[in-house]
């Protein structure tokens, strides 16, 4: 844990010490962000559809189906969107980054970078960190919108009622956590994946272990930080 905290501190310092090449960040945004749309769009769609069917069945008992848009919006913005996006990206991006850097470590490519007088933290970690700080919030917003669309497609209430109630979910007390969580989750995925990858060893087996560790550790930390951020937001804004 202490080693990871030191690594995280060094990664943050490297961002401000000397900005990375803009082209490197764009390449990582494409590889880690744009290419993840293919999994986030269907994920958000089916999550929204499934949650809407469940909520409508339960709320029909109390005659409160007209509020389905607001309930889906609150659940999506505050919890489902950020958490589902974080978990999906920790599996795809976390494993990818850890395996890439792990392969570079065991094949001594990182030693070559150091031998050429370049900083591996600046060259490899900083572009991925900055890319994920942008990509994860952006993908979360996409997942939120797609989930709302999925809920609308299966909802039995009128379109006007659904969207009239849904817009009430997009207020500051809900958006505060909904925008804070993706930034924190992106930071977690980037730092843990890079940390595990750069410390991979023992050949191909070590690379596979680093990828697995990155996914497990980032997923657990996402759940942990989701609780603490939610607790802080509730303490400030209330329910």
C-alpha positions as CSV (number, residue, x, y, z in Angstrom):
1,X,0.0,0.0,0.0
2,X,2.8,2.4,0.9
3,X,4.6,1.6,-2.4
4,X,1.4,2.3,-4.3
5,X,0.8,5.6,-2.5
6,X,4.4,6.7,-3.4
7,X,3.9,5.7,-7.0
8,X,0.6,7.7,-7.1
9,X,2.3,10.8,-5.7
10,X,5.1,10.5,-8.3
11,X,2.5,10.1,-11.1
12,X,0.7,13.3,-10.0
13,X,4.0,15.2,-9.7
14,X,5.0,14.1,-13.2
15,X,1.9,15.6,-14.7
16,X,2.8,19.1,-13.5
17,X,6.6,18.8,-13.8
18,X,6.6,18.6,-17.5
19,X,3.5,18.2,-19.6
20,X,3.5,15.1,-21.9
21,X,3.3,15.3,-25.6
22,X,-0.2,16.1,-26.7
23,X,-0.1,13.4,-29.4
24,X,0.6,10.7,-26.8
25,X,-2.4,11.7,-24.8
26,X,-4.6,11.7,-27.9
27,X,-3.4,8.2,-28.8
28,X,-4.3,7.0,-25.4
29,X,-7.7,8.7,-25.5
30,X,-8.5,6.8,-28.7
31,X,-7.2,3.5,-27.5
32,X,-8.7,3.7,-24.0
33,X,-11.7,5.9,-24.4
34,X,-13.1,5.9,-27.9
35,X,-12.7,2.2,-28.5
36,X,-14.5,1.5,-25.2
37,X,-17.7,3.0,-26.6
38,X,-18.4,-0.4,-28.2
39,X,-18.9,-2.0,-24.8
40,X,-20.4,1.0,-22.9
41,X,-23.3,1.7,-25.3
42,X,-24.9,-1.8,-25.0
43,X,-24.1,-2.0,-21.3
44,X,-25.8,1.2,-20.6
45,X,-28.8,0.3,-22.8
46,X,-29.5,-3.0,-21.2
47,X,-28.9,-1.8,-17.7
48,X,-31.4,1.0,-18.2
49,X,-34.0,-1.5,-19.6
50,X,-33.5,-4.0,-16.9
51,X,-33.7,-1.5,-14.0
52,X,-36.8,0.2,-15.5
53,X,-38.7,-3.1,-15.8
54,X,-37.8,-3.9,-12.2
55,X,-38.8,-0.4,-10.9
56,X,-42.1,-0.3,-12.8
57,X,-43.1,-3.7,-11.4
58,X,-42.4,-2.6,-7.8
59,X,-43.8,0.9,-8.2
60,X,-47.0,-0.3,-9.8
61,X,-48.0,-1.8,-6.5
62,X,-48.1,1.7,-4.9
63,X,-49.5,3.4,-8.0
64,X,-46.3,5.4,-8.4
65,X,-45.3,4.4,-12.0
66,X,-45.4,8.1,-13.1
67,X,-42.2,8.6,-11.1
68,X,-40.2,6.0,-13.0
69,X,-38.3,8.6,-15.0
70,X,-37.1,10.3,-11.8
71,X,-36.2,7.1,-10.0
72,X,-34.2,5.8,-13.0
73,X,-32.5,9.1,-13.4
74,X,-31.4,9.3,-9.8
75,X,-30.2,5.7,-9.7
76,X,-28.3,6.1,-12.9
77,X,-26.7,9.4,-12.3
78,X,-25.7,8.8,-8.7
79,X,-24.8,5.1,-8.7
80,X,-25.4,2.9,-11.7
81,X,-23.7,5.0,-14.4
82,X,-20.4,5.7,-12.5
83,X,-20.1,2.3,-10.9
84,X,-21.0,0.2,-13.9
85,X,-18.7,2.3,-16.1
86,X,-15.9,2.1,-13.6
87,X,-16.2,-1.7,-13.4
88,X,-16.4,-2.3,-17.1
89,X,-13.4,-0.1,-17.8
90,X,-11.4,-1.6,-14.9
91,X,-11.8,-4.9,-16.7
92,X,-11.0,-3.7,-20.2
93,X,-8.6,-0.8,-19.6
94,X,-7.0,-2.0,-16.4
95,X,-6.1,-5.4,-17.9
96,X,-4.9,-3.8,-21.1
97,X,-2.7,-1.2,-19.5
98,X,-1.2,-3.6,-17.0
99,X,-0.4,-6.2,-19.7
100,X,1.1,-3.6,-22.0
101,X,3.4,-2.2,-19.4
102,X,4.1,-5.6,-17.9
103,X,5.2,-6.9,-21.3
104,X,7.5,-3.9,-21.7
105,X,8.9,-4.5,-18.3
106,X,9.7,-8.2,-18.8
107,X,11.1,-7.6,-22.3
108,X,13.4,-4.8,-20.9
109,X,11.9,-2.1,-23.0
110,X,11.4,0.1,-20.0
111,X,15.1,-0.4,-19.1
112,X,15.9,0.8,-22.7
113,X,13.7,3.9,-22.1
114,X,15.6,4.7,-18.9
115,X,18.9,4.0,-20.7
116,X,18.0,6.7,-23.3
117,X,17.6,9.2,-20.5
118,X,13.8,9.3,-20.6
119,X,11.5,9.1,-17.6
120,X,9.2,6.0,-17.9
121,X,6.7,7.8,-15.6
122,X,6.5,10.8,-17.9
123,X,6.6,8.7,-21.1
124,X,4.2,5.8,-20.1
125,X,2.2,6.7,-17.1
126,X,1.3,10.4,-17.5
127,X,-0.4,10.1,-20.9
128,X,-2.6,7.2,-19.7
129,X,-3.5,9.0,-16.5
130,X,-4.6,12.2,-18.3
131,X,-6.4,10.2,-20.9
132,X,-8.4,8.3,-18.3
133,X,-9.2,11.4,-16.3
134,X,-11.0,12.6,-19.4
135,X,-12.3,9.3,-20.9
136,X,-14.0,7.8,-17.8
137,X,-16.2,10.9,-17.0
138,X,-17.1,11.2,-20.7
139,X,-18.0,7.5,-21.0
140,X,-20.0,7.8,-17.8
141,X,-22.1,10.6,-19.3
142,X,-22.6,8.4,-22.4
143,X,-23.7,5.5,-20.3
144,X,-26.1,7.7,-18.3
145,X,-27.8,9.0,-21.5
146,X,-28.0,5.5,-23.1
147,X,-29.4,4.0,-19.8
148,X,-32.1,6.7,-19.8
149,X,-32.9,6.0,-23.4
150,X,-33.1,2.2,-22.6
151,X,-35.4,2.9,-19.8
152,X,-37.6,5.1,-22.0
153,X,-37.9,2.4,-24.6
154,X,-39.3,-0.2,-22.2
155,X,-41.3,2.2,-20.0
156,X,-45.1,2.0,-20.1
157,X,-45.7,5.6,-19.0
158,X,-46.2,8.3,-21.5
159,X,-43.1,9.9,-23.1
160,X,-44.0,13.4,-21.7
161,X,-44.4,12.1,-18.2
162,X,-41.2,10.0,-18.3
163,X,-39.0,12.9,-19.4
164,X,-40.7,15.5,-17.3
165,X,-39.9,13.4,-14.2
166,X,-36.5,12.4,-15.5
167,X,-35.2,15.9,-15.7
168,X,-35.9,16.4,-12.0
169,X,-33.0,13.9,-11.3
170,X,-30.5,16.2,-12.9
171,X,-30.0,18.6,-10.0
172,X,-26.8,19.6,-8.1
173,X,-27.3,17.1,-5.2
174,X,-27.3,14.2,-7.6
175,X,-24.9,15.5,-10.2
176,X,-22.2,16.3,-7.6
177,X,-21.5,12.7,-6.9
178,X,-22.3,11.6,-10.4
179,X,-19.4,13.8,-11.8
180,X,-17.0,13.3,-8.9
181,X,-17.0,9.6,-8.9
182,X,-15.9,9.1,-12.6
183,X,-12.9,11.3,-12.1
184,X,-11.8,9.4,-9.0
185,X,-12.5,6.1,-10.7
186,X,-10.5,7.1,-13.7
187,X,-7.6,8.0,-11.4
188,X,-7.9,4.7,-9.6
189,X,-7.9,2.6,-12.8
190,X,-5.0,4.5,-14.3
191,X,-2.7,4.4,-11.3
192,X,-3.4,0.8,-10.2
193,X,-3.0,-0.6,-13.8
194,X,0.3,1.3,-14.4
195,X,1.6,0.4,-10.9
196,X,0.9,-3.4,-11.5
197,X,2.2,-3.3,-15.0
198,X,5.5,-1.6,-14.2
199,X,6.2,-4.0,-11.3
200,X,5.4,-7.2,-13.3
201,X,8.1,-9.9,-13.2
202,X,8.6,-13.6,-13.9
203,X,8.0,-13.5,-17.7
204,X,4.6,-14.2,-19.3
205,X,3.1,-15.6,-16.0
206,X,4.0,-12.4,-14.2
207,X,2.3,-10.3,-16.9
208,X,-0.9,-12.3,-16.5
209,X,-0.8,-12.0,-12.8
210,X,-0.3,-8.2,-13.0
211,X,-3.3,-7.9,-15.3
212,X,-5.5,-9.9,-12.9
213,X,-4.3,-8.0,-9.9
214,X,-5.0,-4.7,-11.6
215,X,-8.6,-5.7,-12.4
216,X,-9.3,-7.0,-8.9
217,X,-7.6,-4.2,-7.0
218,X,-9.2,-1.4,-9.1
219,X,-12.6,-3.0,-8.8
220,X,-12.4,-3.3,-5.0
221,X,-11.1,0.3,-4.7
222,X,-13.9,1.6,-6.9
223,X,-16.5,0.0,-4.6
224,X,-14.7,1.5,-1.5
225,X,-14.5,5.0,-2.9
226,X,-18.1,4.8,-4.2
227,X,-19.3,4.4,-0.6
228,X,-17.1,7.2,0.8
229,X,-17.9,9.7,-2.0
230,X,-21.6,8.8,-1.6
231,X,-21.4,9.3,2.1
232,X,-19.7,12.7,1.7
233,X,-22.2,13.9,-0.9
234,X,-25.2,12.9,1.3
235,X,-23.6,14.7,4.3
236,X,-23.3,17.9,2.2
237,X,-26.5,17.9,0.1
238,X,-28.8,15.4,1.9
239,X,-30.9,12.8,0.1
